[in-house]
Amino acid sequence: PAKWVSMVTARTPTNIAVIKYWGKRDETLILPINDSISVTLDPNHLCTTTTVSCSPSFDQDRMWLNGKEISLQGGRFQSCLREIRARAQDVEDEKKGIKIKKEDWQNLHLHIASYNNFPTAAGLASSAAGLACLVFSLAKLMNLKEDNSQLSAIARQGSGSACRSLYGGFVKWVMGKEDNGSDSLAVQLADEKHWDELVIIIAVVSARQKETSSTSGMRDTVETSALIQHRAKEVVPKRIIQMEDAIQKRDFPSFARLACTDSNQFHAVCLDTYPPIFYMNDTSHRIISCVEKWNRAEGTPQVAYTFDAGPNAVMIARNRKTAALLLQRLLYNFPPQSDTDLDSYIIGDKSILE
Ligand code: PMV
């Protein structure tokens, strides 16, 4: 048998939603009940690097995460692999003597090695970067013809928020109308250069893994909260239009107000769930108060905050000068606990302090 191995490596950053996705209308296909908008981080922080390889000598699909083998049997991994294999094309590399016919991909096995450059258990969005990177690298390996938007619809079936990591800059996940999910995909609103004075700083206030997974949290919210219907139908559609406008105009006051109120409403909807879900903790609430007071004192917002399914604060400063002040305030008012070093407490570009 031939001894060749074909290999592709890709790196994908995670994304942070400024208009949140919360609630599915289809759990298997991962179809959301509202559009969402996110910003993709720069690849130096919170990113996944994945190497995918195939060889006739591999006898099964296998995957390692941070060096430890994990199961690929989960329905979400299987959906992504099935969708990608169904679109695989011929691959020919004369120099390496590799010739793969598209029908061969059904029988060729894969080895996948994935690394996060941040602690996976830190309660930070790791699945977004991970699934996006997996889908992108497999699409390159198997020579798919689909564009990033079409690939995002595959990544979506691995983890909803992953679909937004196929692009840099500002990205919208369009919820779509079709029952089969074909139009539920990501589109880029603006690239990473469009608003590059913004600085994102994350304070890891707790590195514990979240108690309620987003999957079960969303399910409980959709089943029990009356507020979620109002949010999805009345609030988010208007905010999406306003947020797109704020991004196009680089209007920081509008951007900050929309991002903060949307994060607050997402956590209000969690509280409206029965039994209630608490993702933020006391430190998260104190950080919100601190930023709100600062913004009010300045007369115009300097910093936006947003919190996902955990207590860690994601803050977006309007420029580097504000980001340096923010870092000083954070370290003064919310110093890292004695057993935490600065690098695992603050994620972001710390050179702004120099
Ligand atoms: O894609 P999931 O299942 O990890 O859900 C992500 C949900 C939030 O992070 C809370 C919001 C979002 O839009 O990313």
Residues whose N, C-alpha, C, O or C-beta is under 5 A from the ligand:
A	BS01	PMV	A17 I19 K20 Y21 S36 S159 G160 S161 A162 S214 T215 D308 A309
